Amino acid sequence: MSSCQPKSKTTSGALTSNAAERVYVNPGEHDEFYAFISGGFSGQLSVYGLPSGRLFKVIPVFSQDAEKAWGYNEETKPMLNTSHGFVPWDDSHHPDISQTNGELDGRYVFINGNNTPRIAKIDLSVFETTEIIEIPNSAGNHSSSFVTENTEYVVAGTRFSVPVPQRDMPINEYKGNFKGALSFISVNPEDGGMDIKFQLLMPGFDYDLSHPGRGASHGWFFFTTYNTEEASTLMEVNASQNDKDFIAAVNWKKIEEYVNNGGGTKMPANYAHNVYDEETHTATSTMKKEVLVVDPTEVPGAVFFLPTPKSPHGCDVDPTGEYIVGNGKLSADLTVHSFTKMLAAIEGEKFDGDAYGIPILKFEDVLAGTVKSGGLGPLHTEFDGNGNAYTTFFISSEVVKWNVGTWEVIDRQPCYYSVGHLMIPGGNSRKPFGKYVVAMNKITKDRYLPTGPEVTQSAQLYDISGEKMELLLDFPTVGEPHYAAGIAADIVKERSKKIYELSKNKHEYATTSDADVRVERNGKEVHVYMSMIRSHFNPDNIEGIKVGDKVYFHVTNLEQDYDVPHGVSMIGANTSELLIMPGQTETFVWEPKQVGVWPFYCTDFCSALHQEMQGYVRVSPADSNIDLKW
Ligand code: RUQ
């Protein structure tokens, strides 16, 4: 390597040899992995390439995004509808990729909205959000949205327990009265459609994170809990009295069977189910009226508590499905439970009492081992598929590599700074691609050029193919990255769609030929059926619009070449800027307030004659009797 090659320098002064070369992707070449990184309070999901750390796309999920017109155009607004009305924001945390036989299949990414509980599905053939379901009886939808081995379910667990059903009651009567809903959302194997199959109404703890069983433990789901004291205020004196909280082990197969045989109770509930249809390019929002709830004591042998020290946060299951790792935030050691031992203890009915009728297993009976980490503030663990695990430590700001089975620490590397989640592509499946780990940091301070009081969020990429982890790259992220899901690029690349076929466009207001072009008035409502193709709008000049009209522009992009979008908006239109892909139709609304002749133009550079792609709308006084003309 020549001496002028840049090297990556860690703050501790250590150099990783040829780091630049190892993350560099030649111009025109593709990355090896996709990484889908959550945007936290931006409500989005960003798509990066690894190892380069290059950003390709920001997918709006629980947000409005002018770049994509998402949540602005009439077609996508219904996606952000909830039982609380239009909520164009959320806190997106944990993406997870769909699986078949425990391996990533690259069809969908699921992600949770924490604040107004929702689960979204992103279709990886189009890289767009195509479904959002609201979760009733839930609040702070945090132990979500992880999928079972064959994507039978995407699971959403409540962080806050709340009165179920919601009602007016004193907060200090929390204990015994609040409930924690764990929702099992079925995913239709044919079309991916989501539906809440059942909600398990658990005792009023806080359900923090969850992971599915896999392999041997397929059919089970595990949830970390804290505040098992059921304190109504979490000032430390109250909330962390118990030396141990629990990991809840849920045999969902058993509950599914119970429900399939008519078990459970239908209870009234209000929640939105929003679906984006690719053929009509239009979303519809439906309000659901009931949900099926199950009390865990109705199904004996389906739910157990595994004592786990000190407010466990991350709940991670290894690729074989045998080990369940609980990271106690207030503990230095990691607790690893054994699934085999758990089954044996259940078989032998060796219980240590119960909580609200749910048997508590004995800590020693289920313990597989303890990792003496030497770190502080453990949060999350991922696996490389080669018998190693990697755990983040928020307080001591590091990733620690340890052996699954001997529980020995193998290596530790500092993070800059205060790492939260980490991700190995496929790390939450039976078959991880154990080449890189991405650490997502909470604080960046001096790592980048300063940008005022608010500095960028950041991720770090480590090579984990050797015995020691090697820091290769820092890269900025969009929003606060909570978690990420990564997958080999080839699996997704071949699914990625190139074009919407114009002949299959079933949009109600599509204008697929010149014969359809027209402007129609219905009282004060005007509908413009417009098409666009390099390099003109049809119609381009419109007269007869009046102040006080509500003008709907339904615009169809007639192009059928890959990667030729057009855009359009009107002066003063505060509802939208459209980005219309070839073959697609989108709508924005314009309510002109002033008379005049107002130009519009294509907002997405499309050809050498892009600047010629324009038109005018003449707006007359409200009482004028000028006829529509185009
Ligand atoms: S959480 S670190 Cu949702 Cu652990 Cu972010």
Boltz pocket constraint, residues with backbone or C-beta under 6 A from the ligand:
constraints:
  - pocket:
      binder: B
      contacts: [[A, 93], [A, 94], [A, 142], [A, 313], [A, 379], [A, 380], [A, 420], [A, 421], [A, 481], [A, 482], [A, 483]]
      max_distance: 6.0
